[in-house]
Amino acid sequence: DSGVTQTPKHLITATGQRVTLRCSPRSGDLSVYWYQQSLDQGLQFLIQYYNGEERAKGNILERFSAQQFPDLHSELNLSSLELGDSALYFCASSAQTGNTEAFFGQGTRLTVV
Amino acid sequence: EDQVTQSPEALRLQEGESSSLNCSYTVSGLRGLFWYRQDPGKGPEFLFTLYSAGEEKEKERLKATLTKKESFLHITAPKPEDSATYLCAVQARSGNTPLVFGKGTRLSVIA
């Protein structure tokens, strides 16, 4: 168990809909990262938050947004969903100082039908 | 742009047959190179961090090494439970930057 919790584990929704994925980082970790993993694709970085502020942005679509709350949990919002958004979405967290490795949650499998 | 290339894409080994996985990288100043293991449908599980050329880390049947251009994950006498996808990632020195991942090597160990 990495200590990173993601909910829900599975999500099935229709095209055009909006969903929210939730992530609770490891205790004490200030950084949260969101990654997307599609079939035959590597882990694609979407966005990073550090202590409530956006720190880095990757290949995140304009239809997607995220935020990190004062209690450090994070939410990834996906709107106007398309079939191609079906993927595994992972959250990871890391501490600011010392070891910089990121620990991943078990992911949310999103299926858009 | 930071880039990670892993080879081979897939590797099939007999139980006990040792081998190595390769991770070539280009990064604007390496802060760390990371190895993860990922089982199907699960989140990546952290294995090792390497920070400088010449560094080695070991864990059970796995040993990771690092040069200035690549890293190797050596698997000694693998067992079927070592079957997984092994991911390599790099982090640039410009602090608190995200990890950039390769596409992974899918390892199958046959009994």
Interface residues (C-beta under 8 A of the other chain):
Chain A: S2 V4 S31 Y33 Y35 Q41 G42 L43 F45 Q48 Y50 R55 A56 G58 L88 F90 A92 Q96 N99 T100 E101 A102 F103 F104 G105 Q106 G107 R109
Chain B: R31 G32 F34 Y36 G41 K42 G43 P44 E45 F46 T49 L87 A89 Q91 N96 T97 P98 L99 V100 F101 G102 K103 G104
